Amino acid sequence: MKKRNIIYILLIILVTSIYYYQHDESGLNNIDVVDLSTQPIYQSDRMETMIYDPTGKLTYKIIADTVKRFDNTGETLFESPDVTLYNSDKIKTWHILAKHATLTRDKLLFLNEQVVLTNLLTDSQLHKIMTDNAKIDLTTQMVTSSDQVTIEGTNFTSTGVGLLGNLHDKTADILENVKTYYNPPNMTNNSTN
């Protein structure tokens, strides 16, 4: 009888062990999978990014309060971007500010909220472009917007809706409802008494 009880006890232990082993195995299959594809692959505070052309010349620099890079979309998000464009002679040509920006894989820069483009070259009639949203192709330096736009230049201010411009050529055209105000330069009277 003792032998029979020992066999029953061992059989109960064996069945219980198999049950718990299979229960643990099935528990491993029910692990929650976290989808990280919508999470940034990196993020940083107060980051400076410098982009060079294939010959090693600096083409643009972006400084931002926060930067998040998403691998699934290829987009980089910037908070408070401060962008400087350079020409082939390494001279700063444009300074660009906005509240938010998104840079795509295709080097398209989407600027949002309080967008200000300031021409840094003194030999141009075009000084500043202001709008709420703009898109800049960083390869061609074409800039577009479908929002209200204000352009300031030498002795003039223009407002309207829509923008098509070329930062490289220092040109900008307002597309609709254009109003231009001319401010003649101050004339000094050189008469003698």
Salt bridges, closest charged atoms under 4 A:
ASP65 OD1 - ARG46 NH1 3.79
GLU79 OE1 - HIS100 ND1 2.63
ASP82 OD1 - HIS95 NE2 2.67
GLU113 OE2 - HIS100 NE2 3.25
ASP123 OD1 - LYS170 NZ 3.97
